[in-house]
């Protein structure tokens, strides 16, 4: 009999103290990794946060999540660091160098530097600090492959630490999309040209006149993003969320344009989610986002609906069944995780877990 995957879901009151949050994170981390059964002394571990911008949590990863995970790993003898490359709105790079911004600056401004975790900005490794990866699947959306940081070859384990947020282009940004930060700039531009609002990304890219922006639109926006996971599948040990706050509209940044600020929800019961099943973790996170989105005031949804009206690739949260989400559909096709999983529930009100499970059944 095949063992079913487990998603560990622990509730935490919105009145929680920092110590309570730290204890809850540590408990879920150890349980979801079988007490770090895969870790050996001296192993190198890459923590991949969501650092698309310099904005603070929940637009980026909770600093306490980084802090606790790092401390637990180091106590077991691991060498730990965080790594990412911020979005093209904040960092622009070509083969001739960086012309705009710094991921290290974003890391500091986001508050994640306060975690005490050493940070590596992938762009600082240079254009040749990335390697080509060609997905070994039939009819790959990346016909010529994509470029991904060589840092993934330098580590033994990768832990994915996204946050739960809606996204003006992709609908949602969760664990699967968080891995976009591993890509080199040209590959980022290539898949964005398959998606909505490509002209916005290309305008940022034009700050570096040496970057190509005239990629053909192959209508593979979601497939290309999901296939990035294949490059780290063998080393990805866990995907873990802290969702004491959730960006329910717009995203991924706290403010896309001056008149469009993301609405942040603070659930009565926040969730800490973790699993080695990337697909399952994202599915539960999406269900929680859908549940919170239903509760927000109509007035806060108006600007969100405006962006949706000019983006034909996504639907408003709740307007389609959970398993109709394009990221999840692509992940199932690529066997990134099993749809057949159980949820290990701790300290979550019956009504909330019922709503989450109802979404998952559709």
Protein Blocks (a to p, Z undefined) as FASTA:
>chain_A
ZZddddddddddfkbcfklmmmmmmmmmmmmnooollbcehiacdddddffbfcdcfkbc
cfklmmmmmmmmmmnopacdddddddfkloccdfkbcfegjfklmmmmnommmnopacdd
fklnojmlpccddddbehifblnopaddfklmmpmbdcddddddddfknopacfklmmmm
mpcfklmmmmmmmmghklmmmmmmmmpmkbcfkbccehimmmmmmmmmmmmmmmmmbdcd
ddfbccfbgjjbfbfbfklccdddddfbdcddddfblklmmmmmmmmmmmmmmmpcfklm
mmmmmmmmmmckbccehiacfklpmklmmmmmnopacfbdcdddehiafklmmmmmmmmm
ZZ
